[in-house]
Amino acid sequence: MGILSRIGIALDSDLLKRFDRSIARRGYTNRSEAFRDLIRDRLVGEQTALPDATVVGTVTLIYDHNVPDLPSKLMDLQHEQHEMVVSTSHAHLDHDSCLEVLIVHGKSARVEQFADRLIGMKGVQHGRLVMTVPAKTLAHSHSGNLSHSHKH
């Protein structure tokens, strides 16, 4: 963390009481950390909305494995976009339902299109994409371009 700056804000008393109850339920010990998290979440949201931003994320799917060819279609699409899929995890929820979680990495617009294709398949009962950027990347991003290169 860098040098701390103090700020003052004015809030409606009822809003502040509701905020205090909310942060207490979540285990925050002070308002400052809760405000920092809200600000970081807003900044992450702005960065992931940029089509060229490099993001990481998860695609969570719940689907009926009895739908003809659905598991195969999901796997085929993942193989088509293999450069984006870092990892997958699969769990059987009950006799008919499966949970699949994909860890994805790539440009925001492409990741979103990929997730939309998965979620939109017939037989997928629910799906959600969550994208984020590493905190260090967010802290050093001034131009909105999050791409960088290094060797692993």
Secondary structure, DSSP 4 states (H G I P E B T S, - for coil): ------------HHHHHHHHHHHHHTT-SSHHHHHHHHHHHHHHHHHHTSTT-EEEEEEEEEEETTSTTHHHHHHHHHHHTTTTEEEEEEEE-SSSEEEEEEEEEEEHHHHHHHHHHHHTSTTEEEEEEEEE--HHHHHH-SSS--------
